[in-house]
Amino acid sequence: MFSILTPLVFMLITAGTILGLIFGAMPGVSASMAVALALPFAYKMAPQTAVGFLVAVYSASITGGGITAILWRIPGTPSSAPTVLDGYPMAQRGEAGKALGFSLIASAAGGMIGALAMVLLCPQLSAVARRLGYSELFAIGILGLCLLPCLDRGNIVKTMISVLLGLLLVCMGVDPIHKTHRFAWSGSAFFSEIEMIPVMIGLFVTAEVLKQTKKHKKSGKIGINREKKDNTKQTVFPGAEEIWNTRLTILRSSLVGLIVGIVPGAGSTVASFLSYAIEKRMSKYPERMGTGIAEGIVASEAANNAATAGSMVPLLSFGIPGGNAAAIMMTILLVKGVPVGPSLIEVWPEYLSSVFFAMFLTNIVMVITAALTVRGFENLIRIPYSVLGPVIMILAAVGAYGLNHSMRDVLLMAGAGIAGYMFIRLGYNSAALVLGLVLGQECERNFRLAYMLSGGKISGVFSKPMTAVILTVCAGMLAYSFWKGAVTKAITDRG
């Protein structure tokens, strides 16, 4: 049983929180990239401890992005972009301490509310999922695969191709039922020996570094420019009454973030922008949004932190990752032989407690650490990307090598990174590819077991009422998204 009071576990989660804050504050390092960089550290840990450690990195990296957004108008993570709108103007008025205080309190509150909702929802949803048969679980997996293409209506065809390519790659290796080799040449099962962790590091770290390097080279910037005014000297935090006045915004935004986070593929960025838009619509003085008010900061930061907990709900309940970071955590469980699905919480309830306690502890440690070390972030973001990029690559290569002490994993990481970068440049979706990779095996397994139980009749898989309903919904969603995209393109072409 995972115990949060174990000194070693406490130290690991504290270390994960500090790593997350640092990674999150680095421009160009997303929360998913931070989790991927931390993945090699978790490889040797017990599965439940590894999940707790990665959750700490994930949660703290979201908050770290908000700190630099407020102080220097540089969102460390995409989900902190709305925080700039009110955080930076408040800091420019000499109220940086207040802005940081609102950000940290809202982040902690959003994370804790999300964690509490997660621990209440997961057992109930998992109990429902356990009553389903293999055909229904297969249909739910297909629903998870369809959601991301439907959300990416701007490029639905390429996103769908990305998902299908991920499913194709899953077919290479060992058959999940009969354990025979597939797509093997000359009797060798090359693809069955490929480690998923180096591939994840390559797709989320190497590809992103290449992308950011190209971006900085094109802009001609070797570092980060900002005003010389030292905003970190203003350390007056908001009072209890000021924080209390934002309680409804915190609660509302946390619920928005939780709901958005539960939807696979939506993520913290969508949650923060949507929450900010809702707050602006509901505000008594919408004209003041964007001029440096507490509600704007709170709406963004509470939502994106609550979304981190929301993304864990479908993972722990159905075995469907709610986002890229959750997909990486699912990978570490699969690598360690932990069957991910509806039975996870029933058989191994320590995984739910790991995530819950890690999130609670992270949000407490995060506030204290960020408040004490805020001035250190100034030196951190002085680092030009021409230095930061290679350092990240070295960390990624060392992590990949450390998995099995093999250069093959480093080469695999590099190859996956280059392929991922080209994938992005061509307009395809690497997140959709990863979704196909992590969900494909379970979808295939559930489909084949349902087929076997139906006596080898394909109609027996699709004839069950719930399966038919879910697959019909999937088809309807895809058809509507294709139609909507075609209409939008036709209007744009005429315009």
Buried (B, 14 or more C-beta within 10 A) or exposed (E): EBEBEEEEBBEBBBBBBBBBBBBBBBBBBBBBBBBBBBBBBBBEBBBBBBBBBBBBBBBBBBBBBBBBBBBBBBBBBBBBBBBBBBBBBBBBBEBBBBBBBBBBBBBBBBBBBBBBBBBEBBBEBBEEBBEBBBBBBBBBBBBBBBBBBBBBBEBBEBBBBBBBBBBEBBEBBBBBEEEEBEEBEEEEBEBBEBBBBBBBBBBBBBBBBBBBBEEBEEEEEEBBEBEEEEBBEBEEBBEEEBBEBBEEBBBBBBBBBBBBBBBBBBBBBBBBBBBBBBBBEEBEEEEBBBEBBBBBBBBBBBBBBBBBBBBBBBBBBBBBBBBBBBBBBBBBBBBBEBEBBBEBBEEBBBBBBBBBBBBBBBBBBBBEBBBEBBEEBBEBBEBEBEEBBEEBBEBBBEBBBBBEEBEBBBBBBBBBBBBBBEBBEEEBBBBBBBBBBBBBBBBBBBBBBBBEBBEEEEEBBBEBEEBEEBBEBBEEBBEEBBEEBEEEEEEEEEE
